[in-house]
């Protein structure tokens, strides 16, 4: 099932085109990476896709329903995580558990299945051992992983991730990719992830969308390559 469809998208800041004629899609059950050189407007493309930025032209369609016919749930992790000061009162475990409540209802108790989902989420980002620490006391990389764990716990249909492995060690990064692959292939989730290291993740990803600069024009114009084949 097609969850995200982008057709002929063009975006510009003031009068300078940044993205032009971009078309791509992401289906349920697949793990797609988005790559490109520095300055290739990868984050801009994601934000334009999600409606955070308004394209100059083109269309973006995000499905209303998931493969089960229920309302589609989408989670977005930006490149810069939310800040938590030292006085933030929640522990890591409490923070991640709160990601389950939108699915259950705020006044319903979490059950054993919820607790298992929370534990799996924390283990996937290497934060289970830190579950009783206060969010505000964590390092920047640990905060990033706590936010990712909470996103996992919320169990969305679509994951949109902007360089999520920043601050992770090699072992945690591989576990994270394995979980993304498992979520897509076993549970029909859709994953769109910006990464600066496609070689590191290619074993787990199904497709790669690569943004490249078109040097024949005087502005920054990018076309998409899907694997090694240019999309017209």
Backbone as JSON, one array per atom type, in Angstrom:
{
  "sequence": "XXXXXXXXXXXXXXXXXXXXXXXXXXXXXXXXXXXXXXXXXXXXXXXXXXXXXXXXXXXXXXXXXXXXXXXXXXXXXXXXXXXXXXXXXXXXXXXXXXXXXXXXXXXXXXXXXXXXXXXXXXXXXXXXXXXXXXXXXXXXXXXXXXXXXXXXXXXXXXXXXXXXXXXXXXXXXXXXXXXXXXXXXXXXXXXXXXXXXXXXXXXXXXXXXXXXXXXXXXXXXXXXXXXXXXXX",
  "N": [[0.85, -1.19, 0.0], [0.55, 2.22, -0.8], [1.96, 4.7, 1.1], [3.16, 7.26, 1.12], [3.17, 9.68, -1.39], [4.8, 11.64, -3.62], [4.76, 14.11, -6.06], [6.28, 15.78, -8.67], [7.41, 17.88, -7.13], [8.34, 21.15, -6.2], [10.39, 23.39, -4.5], [11.25, 26.49, -2.99], [13.38, 28.92, -1.41], [12.52, 32.11, -0.81], [13.43, 33.59, -3.74], [15.05, 31.68, -4.75], [15.34, 28.61, -6.21], [15.38, 25.42, -4.65], [14.68, 22.74, -4.6], [13.51, 20.9, -7.35], [11.03, 19.59, -9.43], [10.66, 17.1, -8.11], [9.9, 13.73, -7.59], [8.71, 10.99, -5.79], [8.09, 7.95, -3.9], [6.86, 6.15, -1.03], [6.19, 3.02, 0.26], [4.06, 0.89, 2.29], [5.63, -1.51, 4.39], [8.28, -1.22, 3.58], [11.69, -0.15, 3.85], [13.19, 2.75, 3.38], [15.92, 4.7, 2.37], [17.21, 8.05, 2.37], [19.51, 9.93, 0.71], [22.34, 12.11, -0.01], [24.63, 14.69, -1.12], [26.26, 17.08, 1.1], [24.21, 19.84, 1.8], [22.27, 19.18, 0.0], [19.6, 19.48, 0.39], [18.08, 17.59, 1.78], [16.75, 17.46, 4.3], [15.02, 19.56, 3.9], [13.42, 18.54, 1.85], [12.09, 16.48, 3.22], [10.65, 18.0, 5.12], [9.03, 19.5, 3.42], [7.55, 17.45, 2.34], [6.1, 16.62, 4.56], [4.54, 18.8, 5.06], [5.47, 20.79, 6.68], [7.01, 22.71, 5.54], [5.97, 24.74, 2.81], [5.5, 23.69, -0.44], [6.33, 25.2, -3.63], [5.16, 24.25, -5.92], [3.58, 21.24, -7.15], [2.51, 18.02, -5.8], [1.62, 16.38, -2.75], [0.74, 13.41, -1.27], [-0.41, 11.81, 1.51], [-1.36, 8.82, 2.89], [-4.6, 8.23, 4.33], [-5.36, 6.03, 5.79], [-4.1, 2.99, 7.27], [-2.65, -0.25, 6.41], [-4.38, -1.91, 7.68], [-6.74, -0.63, 7.68], [-7.15, 1.23, 9.62], [-6.81, 4.52, 11.13], [-4.08, 6.29, 9.81], [-0.94, 6.52, 11.39], [1.7, 8.69, 11.9], [5.11, 9.28, 12.59], [7.58, 11.68, 13.23], [10.98, 12.36, 13.34], [12.99, 14.95, 13.84], [16.17, 16.42, 12.82], [17.41, 17.88, 14.84], [17.0, 17.29, 18.13], [14.38, 17.67, 20.62], [15.02, 19.83, 23.39], [15.94, 19.04, 26.74], [15.96, 20.27, 29.89], [18.04, 20.28, 32.87], [16.28, 20.03, 34.98], [14.13, 18.55, 34.13], [11.45, 16.5, 34.94], [10.84, 13.79, 34.39], [11.65, 10.28, 34.32], [13.64, 8.21, 32.1], [12.26, 5.83, 31.55], [9.59, 6.51, 32.27], [9.13, 8.55, 30.45], [9.33, 7.22, 27.95], [7.29, 5.31, 28.25], [5.12, 7.01, 28.17], [4.7, 7.34, 25.5], [3.01, 5.33, 24.77], [0.45, 5.95, 25.57], [-1.21, 7.59, 23.8], [-2.19, 5.62, 22.08], [-3.6, 3.95, 23.77], [-5.27, 5.53, 25.25], [-5.46, 8.18, 27.54], [-6.31, 7.67, 30.13], [-6.27, 5.0, 30.64], [-4.85, 2.02, 31.92], [-1.55, 0.8, 31.32], [-0.71, -2.36, 29.89], [0.75, -5.7, 30.08], [1.64, -6.24, 27.48], [2.12, -3.63, 26.55], [4.2, -2.9, 28.28], [6.18, -4.69, 27.46], [6.58, -3.79, 24.87], [7.62, -1.26, 25.36], [10.01, -1.96, 26.7], [11.36, -3.34, 24.63], [11.69, -1.22, 22.87], [13.41, 0.48, 24.29], [15.64, -1.2, 24.62], [16.38, -1.47, 21.98], [17.66, 0.88, 21.35], [19.71, 0.94, 23.07], [19.19, 1.85, 25.7], [18.04, 0.66, 27.9], [19.36, 0.06, 30.3], [19.6, 2.55, 31.35], [17.14, 3.34, 32.18], [16.03, 4.36, 34.54], [17.12, 6.79, 34.93], [17.03, 10.39, 35.05], [15.64, 12.31, 32.43], [16.69, 14.88, 31.97], [19.28, 14.66, 32.89], [20.79, 13.32, 31.06], [23.21, 12.76, 28.42], [23.59, 14.5, 25.25], [23.47, 12.63, 23.12], [22.28, 10.45, 24.42], [19.8, 11.51, 25.08], [18.78, 11.79, 22.52], [18.48, 9.09, 21.83], [16.58, 8.32, 23.71], [14.36, 9.77, 22.87], [13.95, 8.54, 20.39], [13.31, 5.96, 21.28], [10.87, 6.47, 22.55], [9.36, 7.17, 20.35], [9.35, 4.73, 18.95], [7.86, 3.29, 20.85], [5.37, 4.45, 20.57], [4.41, 3.27, 18.33], [4.01, 3.91, 15.42], [2.65, 3.99, 12.03], [4.16, 5.01, 10.0], [7.5, 5.89, 9.88], [9.44, 8.73, 9.89], [12.58, 9.83, 9.62], [15.3, 11.84, 10.48], [18.52, 11.55, 10.11], [18.84, 9.69, 12.42], [20.67, 8.15, 13.91], [22.65, 9.61, 15.09], [24.99, 10.02, 17.62], [24.87, 7.42, 18.48], [26.53, 4.32, 19.23], [28.42, 1.85, 17.31], [27.34, -0.76, 17.65], [24.76, -0.28, 18.73], [23.68, 1.2, 16.67], [23.52, -0.7, 14.59], [21.68, -2.48, 15.72], [19.48, -0.79, 15.8], [18.99, -0.4, 13.02], [18.33, -3.02, 12.35], [15.93, -3.32, 13.77], [14.34, -1.43, 12.45], [14.22, -2.57, 9.91], [12.93, -4.96, 10.58], [10.5, -3.94, 11.55], [9.4, -2.87, 9.23], [9.3, -5.11, 7.43], [8.08, -7.21, 8.83], [5.91, -6.12, 10.15], [4.66, -4.39, 8.47], [5.28, -1.67, 8.5], [6.27, 1.64, 7.43], [9.27, 3.14, 6.49], [11.13, 6.04, 6.21], [14.2, 7.34, 5.92], [16.69, 9.72, 6.47], [20.12, 9.55, 5.87], [23.66, 9.86, 6.36], [25.41, 7.95, 5.74], [25.12, 5.7, 3.61], [26.26, 3.21, 3.0], [26.55, 1.94, 5.4], [23.99, 1.2, 6.13], [22.88, -0.18, 4.04], [22.55, -2.94, 3.94], [20.22, -3.41, 5.28], [18.24, -1.74, 4.28], [15.64, -1.3, 1.81], [15.41, 0.32, -0.47], [17.15, 3.1, -1.95], [16.98, 6.57, -2.11], [18.46, 9.1, -3.83], [19.65, 12.34, -3.68], [20.87, 14.61, -6.03], [22.9, 17.24, -7.32], [22.01, 19.34, -10.02], [24.08, 20.57, -12.28], [23.76, 22.05, -14.54], [22.13, 24.18, -14.37], [21.66, 27.54, -13.1], [20.81, 27.68, -10.48], [20.28, 25.97, -7.33], [19.33, 22.93, -8.03], [17.81, 19.86, -7.69], [17.73, 16.45, -8.56], [16.14, 13.25, -8.26], [17.56, 10.08, -7.59], [16.79, 6.73, -7.7], [17.95, 4.0, -6.21], [20.31, 3.12, -8.55], [19.22, 4.27, -10.73], [18.01, 6.96, -12.53], [15.14, 8.84, -11.77], [12.6, 9.93, -13.84]],
  "CA": [[0.0, 0.0, 0.0], [1.35, 3.44, -0.89], [1.72, 5.6, 2.22], [3.58, 8.61, 0.76], [3.34, 9.9, -2.82], [5.22, 13.01, -3.95], [4.79, 14.24, -7.51], [6.71, 17.03, -9.3], [7.52, 18.88, -6.07], [9.34, 22.21, -6.32], [10.43, 24.24, -3.31], [12.28, 27.53, -3.04], [13.45, 29.93, -0.37], [12.39, 33.4, -1.5], [13.42, 33.43, -5.2], [16.08, 30.7, -5.13], [14.87, 27.22, -6.18], [16.22, 24.47, -3.94], [14.25, 21.44, -5.11], [12.68, 21.11, -8.54], [10.55, 18.42, -10.14], [10.95, 15.9, -7.33], [8.84, 12.73, -7.46], [9.12, 9.73, -5.16], [7.03, 7.34, -3.11], [7.25, 5.19, 0.01], [5.09, 2.08, 0.48], [4.08, 0.11, 3.53], [6.48, -2.7, 4.32], [9.62, -1.0, 3.05], [12.65, 0.7, 4.55], [13.78, 3.57, 2.31], [16.86, 5.71, 2.83], [17.33, 9.27, 1.57], [20.89, 10.36, 0.82], [22.76, 13.19, -0.9], [25.77, 15.46, -0.65], [25.93, 18.16, 2.03], [23.52, 20.92, 1.12], [21.38, 18.64, -1.03], [18.21, 19.78, 0.77], [17.39, 16.37, 2.22], [15.82, 17.81, 5.37], [14.0, 20.41, 3.28], [12.49, 17.66, 1.14], [11.27, 15.81, 4.23], [9.73, 18.98, 5.69], [8.04, 19.83, 2.39], [6.68, 16.28, 2.23], [5.23, 16.55, 5.74], [3.74, 20.01, 5.16], [6.1, 21.76, 7.57], [7.31, 23.76, 4.56], [4.98, 24.72, 1.73], [6.12, 23.67, -1.78], [5.84, 26.17, -4.61], [4.28, 23.51, -6.81], [3.62, 19.79, -6.98], [1.52, 17.45, -4.88], [2.03, 15.4, -1.75], [-0.4, 12.67, -0.75], [-0.12, 10.87, 2.59], [-2.56, 8.0, 3.06], [-5.4, 8.45, 5.52], [-5.53, 4.78, 6.51], [-3.01, 2.04, 7.15], [-3.01, -1.48, 5.72], [-5.46, -2.56, 8.43], [-7.92, 0.21, 7.57], [-7.22, 2.17, 10.73], [-6.22, 5.83, 10.86], [-2.63, 6.24, 9.68], [-0.17, 7.23, 12.41], [3.02, 9.04, 11.39], [6.04, 9.85, 13.57], [8.68, 12.42, 12.59], [12.1, 12.68, 14.21], [13.87, 15.93, 13.17], [17.61, 16.26, 13.05], [17.71, 18.44, 16.15], [16.0, 16.79, 19.08], [13.88, 18.61, 21.62], [15.94, 19.96, 24.52], [15.43, 18.76, 28.07], [16.9, 20.85, 30.84], [18.42, 19.4, 33.98], [15.19, 19.87, 35.9], [13.02, 17.8, 33.55], [11.15, 15.57, 36.04], [10.55, 12.42, 34.0], [12.71, 9.32, 34.05], [13.62, 7.68, 30.74], [11.18, 4.84, 31.46], [8.31, 7.22, 32.29], [9.03, 9.29, 29.19], [9.06, 6.28, 26.86], [5.96, 4.75, 28.5], [4.1, 7.99, 27.78], [4.44, 7.18, 24.09], [1.96, 4.32, 24.57], [-0.88, 6.43, 25.96], [-2.1, 7.98, 22.69], [-2.82, 4.43, 21.51], [-4.45, 3.31, 24.76], [-6.12, 6.49, 25.95], [-4.66, 8.7, 28.66], [-6.81, 7.24, 31.44], [-6.25, 3.55, 30.7], [-3.59, 1.48, 32.41], [-0.77, 0.01, 30.37], [-0.7, -3.77, 30.24], [2.0, -6.42, 29.87], [2.07, -6.03, 26.1], [2.69, -2.29, 26.48], [5.49, -2.92, 28.97], [7.13, -5.4, 26.59], [6.88, -2.91, 23.75], [8.5, -0.22, 25.9], [11.32, -2.57, 26.94], [11.98, -3.59, 23.32], [12.07, 0.08, 22.32], [14.59, 0.95, 25.02], [16.76, -2.08, 24.31], [16.78, -1.26, 20.59], [18.55, 2.04, 21.26], [20.73, 0.82, 24.11], [18.87, 2.71, 26.85], [17.35, -0.07, 28.96], [20.12, 0.18, 31.55], [19.47, 3.93, 31.81], [15.7, 3.63, 32.22], [15.61, 5.07, 35.75], [17.77, 8.09, 34.97], [16.23, 11.53, 34.63], [15.92, 12.76, 31.06], [17.51, 16.07, 31.99], [20.66, 14.36, 33.27], [21.43, 12.55, 30.01], [24.0, 13.45, 27.4], [22.81, 14.78, 24.05], [23.24, 11.4, 22.38], [21.33, 9.63, 25.17], [18.48, 12.13, 24.9], [18.35, 11.41, 21.17], [18.04, 7.7, 21.85], [15.34, 8.26, 24.48], [13.29, 10.27, 21.99], [13.69, 7.48, 19.41], [12.62, 4.88, 21.98], [9.48, 6.88, 22.75], [8.72, 7.09, 19.05], [9.08, 3.3, 18.77], [6.79, 2.87, 21.75], [4.08, 4.95, 20.07], [4.02, 2.31, 17.3], [3.4, 4.54, 14.25], [2.66, 3.25, 10.76], [5.2, 5.61, 9.17], [8.62, 6.53, 10.56], [10.21, 9.67, 9.08], [13.72, 10.01, 10.51], [16.37, 12.67, 9.92], [19.8, 11.15, 10.71], [18.5, 9.29, 13.78], [21.71, 7.41, 14.63], [23.63, 10.53, 15.68], [25.22, 9.76, 19.04], [24.83, 5.98, 18.77], [27.73, 3.55, 18.9], [28.23, 0.96, 16.15], [26.45, -1.86, 17.99], [23.41, 0.24, 18.88], [23.24, 1.61, 15.33], [23.13, -1.9, 13.85], [20.44, -2.96, 16.32], [18.44, 0.13, 15.35], [18.67, -0.74, 11.63], [17.65, -4.31, 12.36], [14.57, -3.09, 14.22], [13.63, -0.73, 11.37], [13.97, -3.59, 8.88], [11.92, -5.87, 11.12], [9.23, -3.2, 11.63], [8.87, -2.76, 7.88], [9.05, -6.38, 6.76], [7.22, -8.1, 9.62], [4.73, -5.44, 10.67], [4.09, -3.53, 7.44], [5.56, -0.26, 8.72], [6.96, 2.36, 6.37], [10.39, 3.89, 7.06], [11.87, 6.95, 5.34], [15.28, 7.78, 6.81], [17.86, 10.42, 5.97], [21.37, 9.06, 6.43], [24.87, 10.33, 5.7], [26.26, 6.78, 5.51], [24.29, 4.65, 3.0], [26.94, 1.91, 3.02], [26.35, 1.36, 6.72], [22.62, 0.72, 6.3], [22.36, -0.78, 2.8], [22.2, -4.34, 4.19], [18.89, -3.48, 5.87], [17.29, -0.91, 3.54], [15.11, -1.86, 0.57], [15.69, 1.23, -1.56], [17.81, 4.35, -1.62], [16.67, 7.73, -2.93], [19.66, 9.93, -3.73], [19.52, 13.68, -4.23], [22.1, 15.1, -6.64], [22.8, 18.59, -7.88], [22.04, 19.51, -11.47], [24.99, 21.69, -12.46], [23.5, 22.75, -15.8], [21.29, 25.33, -14.1], [22.34, 28.5, -12.22], [20.33, 27.55, -9.1], [20.41, 24.63, -6.76], [18.22, 22.09, -8.49], [18.17, 18.49, -7.39], [16.92, 15.37, -9.1], [16.2, 12.05, -7.43], [17.98, 8.8, -8.12], [16.3, 5.61, -6.9], [19.08, 3.08, -6.4], [21.24, 3.72, -9.5], [18.45, 4.66, -11.9], [17.4, 8.27, -12.37], [13.7, 8.91, -11.97], [12.2, 11.07, -14.67]],
  "C": [[0.88, 1.24, 0.0], [0.98, 4.39, 0.24], [2.07, 7.05, 1.89], [3.77, 8.68, -0.75], [3.65, 11.37, -3.05], [5.38, 13.1, -5.46], [5.16, 15.66, -7.94], [6.82, 18.17, -8.28], [8.64, 19.87, -6.36], [9.24, 23.09, -5.08], [11.53, 25.28, -3.48], [12.2, 28.41, -1.82], [13.51, 31.27, -1.07], [12.39, 33.16, -3.01], [14.39, 32.35, -5.68], [15.52, 29.28, -5.06], [15.88, 26.3, -5.49], [15.94, 23.05, -4.43], [13.34, 21.69, -6.31], [12.32, 19.78, -9.19], [10.79, 17.1, -9.42], [9.72, 14.99, -7.25], [9.41, 11.48, -6.8], [7.94, 9.17, -4.38], [7.64, 6.42, -2.06], [6.02, 4.33, 0.3], [5.17, 1.46, 1.87], [4.99, -1.09, 3.33], [7.84, -2.48, 3.72], [10.38, 0.05, 3.84], [13.43, 1.44, 3.48], [14.72, 4.6, 2.93], [16.9, 6.87, 1.84], [18.73, 9.82, 1.79], [21.16, 11.51, -0.15], [23.93, 13.93, -0.29], [25.31, 16.51, 0.36], [25.3, 19.31, 1.27], [22.54, 20.47, 0.06], [19.91, 18.75, -0.66], [17.41, 18.54, 1.17], [16.34, 16.69, 3.29], [14.69, 18.69, 4.84], [12.97, 19.57, 2.55], [11.55, 16.96, 2.12], [10.22, 16.78, 4.79], [8.66, 19.39, 4.69], [7.06, 18.68, 2.2], [5.67, 16.24, 3.36], [4.35, 17.79, 5.91], [4.29, 21.03, 6.13], [6.55, 22.97, 6.76], [6.33, 23.62, 3.4], [5.68, 24.73, 0.37], [5.54, 24.76, -2.67], [4.87, 25.5, -5.57], [4.44, 22.01, -6.54], [2.59, 19.32, -5.96], [2.17, 16.44, -3.94], [0.77, 14.73, -1.22], [0.1, 11.69, 0.31], [-1.42, 10.13, 2.9], [-3.28, 8.33, 4.36], [-5.45, 7.21, 6.41], [-4.31, 3.87, 6.32], [-3.51, 0.75, 6.49], [-4.13, -2.25, 6.42], [-6.76, -1.77, 8.37], [-8.1, 1.18, 8.71], [-6.54, 3.49, 10.35], [-4.7, 5.74, 10.86], [-1.97, 7.08, 10.76], [1.24, 7.44, 11.9], [3.85, 9.69, 12.48], [7.22, 10.47, 12.84], [9.74, 12.74, 13.63], [13.02, 13.66, 13.48], [15.32, 15.73, 13.55], [18.01, 16.8, 14.41], [16.61, 18.03, 17.11], [15.53, 17.91, 20.01], [14.86, 18.65, 22.79], [15.22, 19.65, 25.82], [16.42, 19.35, 29.06], [17.1, 19.91, 32.03], [17.28, 19.15, 34.96], [14.01, 19.09, 35.35], [12.69, 16.62, 34.46], [11.02, 14.1, 35.66], [11.8, 11.56, 33.93], [12.6, 8.87, 32.6], [12.45, 6.72, 30.57], [9.81, 5.52, 31.41], [8.08, 7.94, 30.96], [8.67, 8.36, 28.03], [7.69, 5.64, 27.02], [4.86, 5.71, 28.06], [3.79, 7.92, 26.29], [3.35, 6.17, 23.79], [0.56, 4.87, 24.81], [-1.76, 6.92, 24.82], [-2.8, 6.8, 22.03], [-3.85, 3.82, 22.46], [-5.55, 4.24, 25.28], [-5.42, 6.89, 27.24], [-5.1, 8.17, 30.01], [-6.91, 5.72, 31.56], [-4.88, 3.07, 31.14], [-2.88, 0.71, 31.3], [-0.73, -1.43, 30.84], [0.67, -4.4, 29.94], [2.54, -6.23, 28.46], [2.71, -4.65, 25.93], [4.08, -2.26, 27.11], [6.56, -3.62, 28.12], [7.54, -4.54, 25.41], [7.84, -1.81, 24.18], [9.91, -0.77, 26.11], [12.06, -2.81, 25.63], [12.47, -2.28, 22.72], [13.34, 0.61, 22.98], [15.82, 0.1, 24.71], [17.28, -1.82, 22.91], [17.72, -0.08, 20.42], [19.57, 2.06, 22.38], [20.47, 1.66, 25.34], [18.16, 1.98, 27.98], [18.05, 0.09, 30.31], [20.01, 1.58, 32.14], [18.02, 4.32, 32.09], [15.27, 4.42, 33.45], [16.32, 6.42, 35.89], [16.8, 9.19, 34.53], [16.63, 11.99, 33.23], [16.89, 13.93, 31.05], [18.97, 15.82, 32.31], [21.44, 13.66, 32.16], [22.29, 13.41, 29.11], [23.11, 13.69, 26.17], [22.48, 13.53, 23.26], [22.24, 10.49, 23.07], [19.92, 10.19, 25.07], [17.91, 11.76, 23.53], [17.78, 10.0, 21.17], [16.75, 7.53, 22.65], [14.15, 8.72, 23.65], [12.93, 9.21, 20.95], [12.93, 6.34, 20.05], [11.15, 5.23, 22.2], [8.7, 6.8, 21.44], [8.4, 5.64, 18.7], [7.88, 2.86, 19.59], [5.42, 3.32, 21.27], [3.55, 4.12, 18.92], [3.34, 2.96, 16.1], [3.41, 3.62, 13.03], [3.8, 3.72, 9.87], [6.24, 6.27, 10.06], [9.32, 7.45, 9.57], [11.33, 10.17, 9.96], [14.83, 10.79, 9.82], [17.66, 12.4, 10.69], [19.63, 10.72, 12.17], [19.62, 8.65, 14.58], [22.82, 8.29, 15.19], [23.77, 10.24, 17.17], [25.16, 8.3, 19.43], [26.17, 5.33, 18.45], [27.39, 2.55, 17.8], [27.24, -0.16, 16.46], [25.0, -1.42, 18.1], [22.84, 0.64, 17.52], [22.77, 0.39, 14.54], [21.82, -2.47, 14.39], [19.25, -2.1, 15.87], [18.03, -0.18, 13.91], [17.92, -2.06, 11.54], [16.19, -4.15, 12.76], [13.74, -2.38, 13.14], [13.27, -1.72, 10.26], [12.87, -4.54, 9.33], [10.54, -5.2, 11.15], [8.58, -3.1, 10.25], [8.43, -4.11, 7.33], [8.1, -7.31, 7.52], [5.92, -7.45, 10.06], [4.14, -4.43, 9.68], [4.3, -2.05, 7.65], [6.26, 0.34, 7.49], [8.04, 3.22, 7.01], [11.04, 4.73, 5.97], [12.93, 7.62, 6.2], [16.39, 8.49, 6.05], [19.1, 9.85, 6.65], [22.55, 9.65, 5.66], [25.8, 9.17, 5.35], [25.44, 5.64, 4.92], [24.93, 3.28, 3.01], [26.67, 1.18, 4.32], [24.99, 0.68, 6.84], [22.11, -0.1, 5.12], [21.96, -2.25, 2.97], [20.74, -4.48, 4.65], [17.83, -2.72, 5.07], [16.87, -1.58, 2.23], [15.45, -1.0, -0.65], [16.45, 2.44, -1.04], [17.38, 5.42, -2.61], [17.81, 8.72, -2.73], [19.44, 11.27, -4.42], [20.87, 14.14, -4.78], [21.86, 16.47, -7.25], [22.86, 18.56, -9.39], [22.86, 20.76, -11.78], [24.72, 22.48, -13.74], [22.65, 23.99, -15.61], [21.97, 26.25, -13.09], [21.85, 28.45, -10.78], [20.51, 26.13, -8.6], [19.18, 23.81, -7.12], [18.64, 20.65, -8.33], [17.2, 17.52, -8.03], [17.11, 14.14, -8.24], [16.7, 10.86, -8.22], [17.48, 7.72, -7.17], [17.2, 4.44, -7.2], [20.02, 3.74, -7.41], [20.54, 4.22, -10.75], [17.77, 5.99, -11.65], [15.9, 8.19, -12.64], [13.37, 10.12, -12.81], [11.01, 11.75, -14.03]]
}
